[in-house]
Amino acid sequence: MHRPSPIENRIAAELAEARPELVDRYRAELPGARAAVLTRLWRALAHEPLPWVARRVRGAHSLALRLADGRALHGPHADPYTTDAYVTAVRLDGVPYDDPALLMTDLGWPHSAGFAAELGHSAASLALSRADREFPAKEWPDRDWEWEQRVVDGHPFHPNCRSRPGFSAAEQLAYGPEHRPVVRLETVPVAAGECLLTGDWPDELRDGERLLIPVHPWQTAHVLKGGTGGPWRDAHPLMSLRTLALPGGPHVKTALSARLTSSVRDISTYSIDAAMTLSSFATDLASRTDGLLHITRTLGAATAGSPDLAAVLRESPEACAAPGERVLPVAALATTALPESPSWLADFTRLALTVGLRLLELGVALEAHGQNLLVVLSGTGAPLRLVYRDLADIRLSPARLARHGIAAPDLTGRLVTDDETTLRRKLFGSLVAGALAGTAGSGPALATALEAAVRDLPTTPDLSVLLEGPVPAKALTLMRLSPEIPGDQWAALPNPLAEPR
């Protein structure tokens, strides 16, 4: 029998103080949460280019990993596109492990101790999220943030899907979107001359010669240490936790200097400086998609010279929906009652690939994962258009843009590249191995949708690479185990169109 880990016990003790009625439900959810995290970890061990795995051997009913140190791991076959929690235990040299954190600890790879702690947080926080989920969910929420609250399990493929180190149980309940809280944003006044400001800054966020920078209350308490912040407005947290929706107003992206999944969620000066240029350029480029894509405009962005004190104001995606339509993040599709039509997934896949490949051909690679990419549904649930938000990590190719007579924006740095592999990885890794796979839920379902969708797409070199080669995906576990290597690292997943079904 599994013995609760220290982090699981800590969350239970904190929950007994904050929400005692959830403690029993939380403990009941722990085995399933561990299995969900272990399934994501097993996917990584089976498919990422980990230097500590010497060989992978597929048997008739299982998968064996021969480790470089002579040990062996055994578990089930690993569909890299499945979203089911089907791995309840794996065996390391014959010893069963149902706890992903304990498994990673005993593997003893470089940086495994820190990663194991994150895995423990992920399982415990996931159990807490599931314990507080709303039953039954409304069929069609009325507001944008209500769609985001449905995504209880977080990232569909990252082992750190719910990792929130530094957040107590009470803070998770107070700030996590799946817990449906209302968060009181605060502001910190900073002399305008000490700030970098791009775009428009509303009057309500000005105080004479000072700008008022919206801040998240967690940031005020843990990073700014109280500072000089004062209360501002109530808002609803979205999937990223640090971006919140103001009722009737814009979305506010705040700096949140905590490690969630893989990254620390601050806001760089580079992002602030590029925000309005990117927004204007991407909005113009979206007009070349025959109305199939809308970019949520950046309204204003400001930083007080620190990634810990910055904010971005962004148009709400609700502005993109006509009466009777709904706009929701693609990640929420898996939680939603959709039309029971065999062609629905193919129609959505066709729409997403049409837009993504068109922009890639023009010279822009979107990071179109299930959080950044949204879909507009008709009143009957048909996918009509796409919405894209948060341009901070797209990639631009000046050479491709020039081929189409499009002037590249005046930008330098990490956003700009002509490397074909980098551009394709950015789009395919987020869209195909991310948003589409997460919606399909399995390799066979994804393959069926892709097969139907690509028949109607124009043949391009980018599409040929997608159809003929492996599918790129970020090697999320390898990246956590090799923090000394900057930037993204990649896995090559088997192409679902080439797999037997």
C-alpha positions in Angstrom: 0.0 0.0 0.0 1.2 3.5 -0.9 2.4 5.6 2.1 1.4 9.3 1.7 4.4 11.4 0.9 5.4 14.5 3.0 3.9 16.9 0.4 0.7 14.9 0.3 0.4 15.0 4.1 1.3 18.7 4.2 -1.5 19.6 1.7 -3.9 17.4 3.7 -3.0 19.2 6.9 -3.3 22.7 5.3 -6.6 21.6 3.8 -7.9 20.6 7.2 -7.4 24.2 8.2 -8.7 25.9 5.0 -11.4 23.5 3.7 -11.9 20.6 6.1 -14.8 19.2 4.1 -12.4 18.5 1.2 -9.9 16.4 3.1 -11.5 13.0 2.6 -12.2 13.7 -1.0 -8.6 14.9 -1.5 -7.2 11.7 -0.1 -9.5 9.6 -2.3 -8.2 11.5 -5.3 -4.5 10.9 -4.6 -4.2 7.4 -6.3 -5.7 8.7 -9.5 -3.6 11.8 -9.4 -0.4 9.8 -9.0 -1.5 7.6 -11.9 -2.1 10.7 -14.1 1.3 12.1 -13.3 3.0 8.7 -13.7 1.4 8.3 -17.1 2.8 11.6 -18.3 6.2 10.6 -16.9 6.1 7.2 -18.5 5.4 8.9 -21.9 8.5 11.0 -21.4 10.7 8.0 -20.4 9.4 6.1 -23.4 9.8 8.7 -26.1 12.2 11.5 -25.1 15.9 11.3 -26.0 17.1 10.8 -22.4 20.8 10.0 -22.2 20.2 7.7 -19.2 18.0 5.3 -21.3 20.2 3.1 -23.5 17.6 1.1 -25.3 13.8 0.6 -25.6 12.4 -2.8 -26.3 8.8 -3.3 -27.3 7.4 -6.6 -26.4 4.0 -8.1 -27.3 2.3 -6.6 -24.3 4.8 -4.2 -22.6 7.7 -1.9 -23.1 11.1 -2.4 -21.5 13.7 0.4 -21.0 17.3 -0.7 -20.6 19.0 2.0 -18.6 22.6 3.0 -19.1 23.6 1.9 -15.6 22.3 -1.7 -16.3 19.0 -1.5 -14.6 15.7 -2.0 -16.4 12.3 -0.3 -16.3 9.1 -2.2 -17.4 5.7 -0.7 -18.1 2.9 -0.7 -20.7 3.2 0.4 -24.3 3.2 4.2 -24.3 0.9 6.0 -26.8 2.5 9.5 -26.9 -0.8 11.1 -27.7 -3.1 9.5 -25.1 -4.7 11.6 -22.4 -6.0 8.7 -20.3 -4.2 7.9 -17.0 -3.5 4.2 -17.9 -0.2 3.7 -16.0 -0.8 2.8 -12.4 2.6 1.3 -11.8 5.9 0.6 -13.5 8.7 -1.8 -12.3 12.3 -0.8 -11.8 14.4 -4.0 -11.6 11.2 -5.8 -10.6 10.2 -3.4 -7.9 6.8 -1.8 -8.5 6.4 2.0 -8.3 3.1 3.8 -8.3 4.5 7.1 -7.1 6.2 9.1 -9.8 8.2 11.2 -7.3 9.6 8.1 -5.6 10.5 6.6 -9.0 12.4 9.6 -10.1 14.2 9.8 -6.7 15.3 6.2 -7.0 16.4 6.6 -10.6 19.0 8.9 -9.3 19.7 10.8 -12.5 21.2 14.3 -12.5 18.8 16.9 -11.0 16.3 14.1 -10.3 15.8 15.2 -6.7 14.5 18.6 -7.6 12.3 17.1 -10.4 11.0 14.5 -8.0 9.9 17.2 -5.6 8.0 18.9 -8.5 6.4 15.6 -9.4 5.2 15.2 -5.8 3.8 18.7 -5.9 2.1 17.9 -9.2 0.3 14.8 -7.9 -0.8 16.4 -4.7 -2.0 19.6 -6.4 -3.8 17.6 -9.0 -5.6 15.6 -6.3 -6.6 18.9 -4.7 -7.9 20.2 -8.0 -9.9 17.1 -8.6 -11.3 17.1 -5.1 -12.8 20.6 -5.6 -14.1 20.1 -9.1 -17.6 21.3 -9.8 -20.3 18.6 -10.5 -22.2 18.7 -12.7 -20.6 21.2 -15.0 -22.9 23.4 -17.0 -23.1 22.4 -20.7 -22.3 25.9 -22.1 -20.7 28.4 -19.7 -21.7 32.0 -20.2 -18.3 33.7 -19.5 -14.9 33.1 -20.9 -13.3 32.4 -17.5 -15.9 29.6 -16.8 -14.5 27.6 -19.7 -11.0 27.9 -18.3 -12.1 26.7 -14.9 -13.1 23.4 -16.5 -9.5 22.4 -17.2 -8.9 20.7 -13.9 -5.9 18.5 -14.8 -3.7 21.1 -16.4 -1.2 20.3 -19.2 -2.3 17.0 -20.9 1.3 15.7 -21.4 3.6 17.4 -18.9 4.4 15.4 -15.7 4.4 18.8 -13.9 0.8 19.3 -15.1 -0.2 20.8 -11.7 3.1 21.5 -10.0 2.8 24.6 -7.9 5.7 24.7 -5.4 5.5 27.7 -3.2 1.7 27.6 -3.0 0.0 26.4 0.1 -3.3 24.6 -0.1 -5.1 27.8 0.9 -3.3 29.7 -1.9 -4.2 27.1 -4.5 -7.8 27.4 -3.5 -7.6 31.2 -3.6 -5.8 31.5 -6.9 -6.2 28.4 -9.0 -8.8 28.8 -11.8 -10.1 25.3 -11.3 -11.2 26.3 -7.8 -13.4 29.1 -9.3 -12.1 32.0 -7.0 -12.5 35.7 -7.4 -9.0 37.3 -7.0 -8.5 40.9 -5.8 -5.7 42.3 -8.0 -3.5 44.9 -6.4 -1.4 47.8 -7.9 2.0 49.1 -7.2 2.7 52.8 -8.0 5.9 53.5 -9.9 7.1 56.8 -11.2 6.3 57.0 -14.9 9.9 58.0 -15.7 11.1 54.7 -14.2 8.8 52.5 -16.3 8.9 51.2 -19.9 5.4 51.7 -21.3 4.1 50.6 -24.7 0.6 51.1 -26.0 -2.2 52.8 -24.0 -2.4 52.8 -20.2 -5.9 53.4 -18.8 -6.6 56.4 -16.6 -7.7 54.1 -13.7 -4.0 52.8 -13.7 -2.5 56.3 -13.4 -2.0 58.4 -10.4 -0.6 61.8 -11.4 3.0 61.2 -12.5 2.9 57.5 -11.5 1.8 54.4 -13.3 -0.1 51.8 -11.3 1.2 48.3 -12.2 -1.4 45.5 -11.6 0.1 42.8 -9.5 -1.1 39.3 -8.4 -1.6 39.0 -4.6 0.7 36.0 -4.5 3.4 38.1 -6.0 2.8 40.9 -3.5 3.1 38.5 -0.5 6.0 36.3 -1.7 8.2 38.4 -4.0 7.4 42.0 -3.5 7.0 41.3 0.3 3.9 43.5 0.7 5.6 46.5 -1.1 3.3 49.5 -1.4 0.5 47.7 -3.2 -3.2 48.6 -2.7 -6.4 46.8 -3.8 -7.6 47.4 -7.3 -10.3 45.2 -8.9 -11.8 41.8 -8.7 -10.8 39.4 -11.5 -11.2 35.7 -12.5 -8.0 33.6 -13.0 -7.5 31.9 -16.3 -5.7 28.7 -17.2 -2.2 30.2 -16.8 -3.1 31.3 -13.3 -1.2 34.6 -13.6 -3.6 36.0 -16.3 -7.0 37.1 -15.1 -10.2 38.3 -16.7 -11.7 41.6 -15.5 -15.5 41.3 -15.8 -16.6 43.5 -18.8 -13.0 44.4 -19.4 -9.6 43.2 -20.7 -7.5 40.3 -19.6 -4.5 41.2 -17.3 -1.3 39.3 -17.6 0.6 39.7 -14.3 4.2 38.7 -13.3 4.1 35.7 -11.1 7.6 34.7 -10.1 6.8 31.0 -9.3 7.7 27.9 -11.2 4.5 26.5 -12.7 4.9 23.4 -14.9 8.3 24.2 -16.4 8.8 28.0 -16.3 9.0 30.9 -13.9 6.1 33.2 -14.9 7.6 36.6 -14.8 7.4 39.1 -17.7 10.6 40.1 -19.4 11.5 43.7 -20.5 12.0 42.2 -24.0 8.3 41.1 -24.0 7.1 44.5 -22.9 9.2 46.3 -25.5 8.0 44.0 -28.3 4.4 43.8 -27.2 2.7 46.5 -29.3 4.9 45.9 -32.4 4.0 42.2 -32.3 0.3 42.9 -31.7 0.0 45.3 -34.7 2.0 43.0 -37.0 0.1 39.8 -36.0 -3.3 41.5 -36.3 -2.5 42.6 -39.9 -1.2 39.2 -40.8 -4.3 37.5 -39.5 -6.3 39.4 -42.1 -4.7 37.1 -44.7 -6.5 34.0 -43.3 -9.9 34.9 -44.9 -11.5 35.6 -41.5 -10.4 32.2 -39.9 -8.1 33.8 -37.3 -8.4 36.6 -34.9 -5.5 37.9 -32.7 -6.4 39.3 -29.3 -4.9 42.7 -29.4 -2.4 43.9 -26.8 -3.8 47.2 -25.4 -0.9 48.2 -23.2 2.2 46.8 -21.5 4.3 48.2 -18.7 7.3 47.2 -16.6 9.0 48.9 -13.7 12.4 47.7 -15.0 12.0 44.2 -13.4 10.5 41.0 -14.6 8.9 40.7 -11.2 6.9 43.9 -11.6 5.2 44.1 -15.0 1.8 43.7 -16.6 0.2 43.3 -20.0 -3.4 44.4 -20.8 -5.0 42.3 -23.6 -8.3 42.2 -25.4 -10.7 39.6 -24.2 -11.4 36.7 -26.7 -15.1 37.3 -25.9 -14.9 40.2 -28.3 -14.4 37.7 -31.1 -17.7 35.9 -30.7 -21.0 37.0 -32.3 -24.3 36.5 -30.5 -25.0 32.8 -30.0 -21.4 31.8 -30.4 -18.9 30.7 -27.8 -15.2 31.1 -27.7 -13.1 28.8 -25.5 -9.5 27.6 -25.2 -8.8 24.4 -27.1 -7.7 22.8 -23.8 -11.3 23.0 -22.6 -12.7 21.0 -25.6 -11.9 17.7 -23.9 -14.1 18.8 -21.0 -17.1 19.9 -23.1 -20.1 18.1 -24.5 -19.5 18.5 -28.3 -21.6 17.2 -31.2 -21.5 13.5 -31.6 -20.5 13.7 -35.2 -17.6 11.6 -36.5 -16.5 14.5 -38.6 -16.3 17.1 -35.8 -12.7 16.3 -34.9 -11.7 16.3 -38.5 -13.4 19.6 -39.1 -11.6 21.2 -36.2 -8.3 19.6 -37.2 -8.7 20.9 -40.7 -9.5 24.4 -39.5 -6.5 24.5 -37.1 -4.0 23.1 -39.7 -5.3 25.5 -42.4 -4.7 28.5 -40.2 -1.4 27.2 -38.7 0.1 26.2 -42.0 -1.0 29.3 -43.8 0.7 31.6 -41.2 3.8 29.3 -41.3 4.0 29.6 -45.0 3.8 33.4 -44.7 6.5 33.4 -42.0 5.0 33.2 -38.6 5.0 30.1 -36.4 2.4 30.2 -33.7 2.9 28.4 -30.4 -0.6 27.0 -30.8 -1.0 24.9 -27.7 -4.3 24.4 -26.0 -3.9 27.5 -23.8 -2.9 30.0 -26.4 -5.3 28.7 -29.1 -9.0 29.2 -28.8 -11.9 28.2 -31.0 -15.1 29.9 -31.8 -18.1 27.5 -31.8 -21.5 28.0 -33.4 -24.6 27.6 -31.3 -24.7 23.9 -32.5 -21.0 23.4 -31.6 -19.5 23.6 -35.1 -15.9 25.0 -35.2 -16.0 28.3 -37.1 -12.9 30.3 -36.4 -9.8 30.4 -34.3 -8.5 33.0 -31.8 -4.9 33.3 -30.7 -3.7 35.1 -27.6 -0.3 35.8 -26.1 2.3 36.5 -28.8 5.2 36.4 -26.4 6.7 33.2 -27.8 5.9 33.0 -31.5 8.6 32.9 -34.1 9.0 35.2 -37.1 11.0 34.4 -40.3 12.1 37.5 -42.2 13.1 35.4 -45.2 9.6 33.8 -45.5 7.9 37.1 -44.9 10.0 38.7 -47.7 9.1 36.0 -50.2 5.4 37.1 -49.7 6.2 40.8 -49.9 5.6 41.3 -46.2 7.8 43.7 -44.3 9.2 42.1 -41.2 8.5 44.0 -37.9 11.3 45.9 -36.3 12.3 43.2 -33.9 15.4 41.2 -33.0 16.3 38.5 -30.5 14.7 35.1 -29.8 11.5 35.8 -31.7 13.3 36.1 -35.0 14.7 33.1 -37.0 14.9 31.7 -40.5 15.7 28.2 -39.3 13.2 25.9 -40.9 13.5 23.2 -38.2 12.9 25.8 -35.5 9.8 27.2 -37.2 8.3 23.8 -37.8 9.0 22.6 -34.3 7.3 25.7 -32.9 4.1 25.1 -34.7 3.9 21.3 -35.0 5.1 20.7 -31.4 2.4 22.9 -30.0 -0.5 22.3 -32.4 -0.2 18.7 -33.5 1.6 17.1 -30.4 -0.2 19.5 -28.1 -3.6 21.0 -29.0 -4.8 18.5 -31.5 -3.5 15.5 -29.6 -5.0 16.7 -26.4 -8.4 17.1 -28.1 -8.2 13.8 -29.9 -7.1 11.9 -26.7 -5.2 9.1 -28.4 -2.9 8.3 -31.4 -5.6 6.4 -33.4 -8.2 9.2 -33.0 -5.6 11.8 -33.9 -4.5 9.8 -37.0 -8.1 9.5 -38.2 -8.7 13.2 -37.8 -5.4 14.1 -39.6 -6.1 11.7 -42.4 -9.5 13.3 -43.1 -8.2 16.9 -42.7 -5.1 16.9 -44.8 -7.0 15.7 -48.0 -8.3 19.3 -48.3 -5.1 21.1 -47.6 -2.8 22.5 -50.2 0.5 20.6 -50.5 3.4 22.6 -49.1 6.9 21.7 -48.0 5.8 22.2 -44.4 2.8 19.9 -44.8 5.0 17.3 -46.4 7.4 17.4 -43.5 4.5 16.9 -41.1 3.1 14.0 -43.0 6.3 12.1 -43.7 8.4 12.6 -40.6 8.2 12.2 -36.9 6.2 14.7 -35.0 8.3 17.1 -32.8 7.3 17.7 -29.2 9.1 19.5 -26.4 11.2 17.1 -24.3 9.7 18.5 -21.2 11.2 15.9 -18.8 14.6 16.1 -20.4 14.5 19.9 -20.0 13.7 19.6 -16.3 16.6 17.2 -15.9 19.1 19.3 -17.8 18.5 22.9 -16.6 22.1 23.8 -17.5 21.2 23.6 -21.2 19.3 26.7 -22.2 16.3 26.8 -24.6 14.0 24.1 -25.7 15.0 20.5 -26.3 12.9 18.2 -28.5 11.6 14.6 -28.8 10.6 13.0 -32.1 7.3 11.3 -31.6 6.1 8.5 -34.0 3.9 9.9 -36.7 0.3 8.8 -35.9 -0.4 8.4 -39.6 2.3 5.7 -39.9 1.2 3.7 -36.8 -1.0 0.6 -37.3 -4.6 1.2 -36.2 
